[in-house]
């Protein structure tokens, strides 16, 4: 099957929102609007990871952190949510608008935690943001 990249459908959006809600639920109910703030997303991700609140075997929860990381990439780098379907299934991903550059934040955290690595969300997002800026700059260069 050839890879298809398209806008998320209603089912995709519902899946993303369920995972987003799980992470948002780590804030007290009155503080849940803080999730919308970029720096609060990162602070929350960092707290969850540094405190070891999720076991390496809890893939769905780890991938939920990936959705939140993706939301942070959207805010910081201007990525857009898409769905990618291939022979392995259909997953949410991020695309740098106007390009074919795709990121899979769903597994950026889970794969590292499952391998026993520590995750520094600040370094991770800074590294991706730097690459996105470099790619944007190279795409704007006259040929």
C-alpha positions as CSV (number, residue, x, y, z in Angstrom):
1,X,0.0,0.0,0.0
2,X,1.3,3.4,-0.9
3,X,1.5,5.9,2.0
4,X,-1.4,8.4,2.1
5,X,-1.2,11.7,3.9
6,X,-4.5,13.5,4.5
7,X,-6.4,15.7,6.9
8,X,-7.5,13.9,10.0
9,X,-11.0,12.5,9.8
10,X,-13.5,12.6,12.7
11,X,-12.3,9.3,14.1
12,X,-8.7,10.5,14.0
13,X,-9.6,13.7,15.7
14,X,-11.5,11.8,18.4
15,X,-8.5,9.6,19.0
16,X,-6.2,12.6,19.3
17,X,-8.6,14.4,21.6
18,X,-8.9,11.3,24.0
19,X,-5.2,11.2,24.3
20,X,-4.9,15.0,24.7
21,X,-7.6,14.8,27.4
22,X,-5.7,12.2,29.3
23,X,-2.7,14.4,29.6
24,X,-4.7,17.5,30.3
25,X,-6.3,15.6,33.2
26,X,-3.0,15.8,35.1
27,X,-3.9,19.4,35.8
28,X,-6.4,20.2,38.5
29,X,-9.8,20.8,36.8
30,X,-9.7,24.5,37.4
31,X,-6.2,24.6,35.9
32,X,-6.9,22.5,32.8
33,X,-7.1,25.6,30.5
34,X,-3.3,25.9,31.1
35,X,-2.9,23.0,28.7
36,X,-3.4,25.5,25.9
37,X,-0.2,27.4,26.8
38,X,3.0,26.1,25.1
39,X,5.2,26.4,28.2
40,X,2.6,24.7,30.4
41,X,2.5,21.7,28.0
42,X,6.2,21.3,28.2
43,X,6.2,21.7,32.0
44,X,3.5,19.1,32.3
45,X,5.3,16.6,30.0
46,X,8.5,17.1,31.9
47,X,6.9,16.6,35.3
48,X,5.2,13.4,34.1
49,X,8.4,12.0,32.7
50,X,10.8,13.1,35.4
51,X,8.5,11.7,38.1
52,X,8.2,8.3,36.4
53,X,4.4,8.4,36.5
54,X,4.2,6.2,33.4
55,X,5.7,2.7,33.1
56,X,7.6,1.8,29.9
57,X,4.9,-0.8,29.2
58,X,2.1,1.8,29.2
59,X,2.3,2.5,25.5
60,X,-1.1,4.3,25.1
61,X,-0.2,6.7,27.9
62,X,3.3,7.3,26.5
63,X,1.8,7.9,23.1
64,X,-0.6,10.4,24.7
65,X,2.4,12.3,25.8
66,X,3.4,12.3,22.2
67,X,0.1,13.9,21.2
68,X,0.9,16.7,23.7
69,X,4.4,17.0,22.3
70,X,2.8,17.3,18.9
71,X,0.5,20.1,20.1
72,X,3.7,21.9,21.3
73,X,5.3,21.4,17.9
74,X,2.2,22.9,16.3
75,X,2.5,26.0,18.6
76,X,6.2,26.4,18.4
77,X,7.0,25.4,14.8
78,X,3.8,25.8,12.9
79,X,3.4,22.2,12.0
80,X,-0.1,20.9,11.1
81,X,-1.8,17.7,12.2
82,X,-2.3,15.1,9.4
83,X,-3.1,11.4,9.3
84,X,-0.7,9.0,7.6
85,X,-2.0,5.6,6.4
86,X,0.2,2.9,5.1
87,X,0.5,-0.9,5.3
88,X,1.0,-0.7,9.0
89,X,-2.1,1.3,9.8
90,X,-3.2,4.9,10.3
91,X,-1.6,7.3,12.7
92,X,-1.6,10.9,13.5
93,X,1.5,12.8,12.4
94,X,2.7,16.4,11.8
95,X,3.5,18.0,8.5
96,X,5.5,21.1,7.9
97,X,3.0,23.0,5.8
98,X,3.8,23.3,2.1
99,X,6.2,20.4,2.3
100,X,6.3,16.6,2.4
101,X,8.2,16.7,5.7
102,X,6.4,14.5,8.2
103,X,7.1,14.0,12.0
104,X,5.6,11.3,14.2
105,X,5.4,12.8,17.7
106,X,3.1,9.9,18.8
107,X,6.2,7.7,19.3
108,X,8.9,10.3,19.9
109,X,8.6,9.9,23.7
110,X,7.3,6.3,23.9
111,X,10.2,4.7,21.9
112,X,12.8,6.5,24.1
113,X,11.1,5.5,27.4
114,X,10.6,1.9,26.2
115,X,14.4,1.8,25.5
116,X,15.1,3.0,29.0
117,X,16.3,6.4,27.9
118,X,15.6,9.6,29.8
119,X,13.6,12.2,27.8
120,X,14.4,15.9,27.9
121,X,11.3,17.4,26.2
122,X,12.9,20.8,26.1
123,X,15.9,19.6,24.2
124,X,13.7,17.4,22.0
125,X,11.5,20.3,21.0
126,X,14.4,22.7,20.6
127,X,16.2,20.3,18.3
128,X,13.1,19.8,16.1
129,X,12.4,23.6,16.0
130,X,15.9,24.3,14.9
131,X,15.7,21.7,12.1
132,X,12.3,23.1,11.0
133,X,13.7,26.6,10.9
134,X,16.7,25.4,8.8
135,X,14.3,23.6,6.4
136,X,12.1,26.6,6.0
137,X,15.2,28.8,5.3
138,X,16.5,26.3,2.7
139,X,13.1,26.2,1.0
140,X,13.1,30.0,0.7
141,X,16.5,30.1,-0.9
142,X,16.5,31.0,-4.6
143,X,17.6,28.1,-6.7
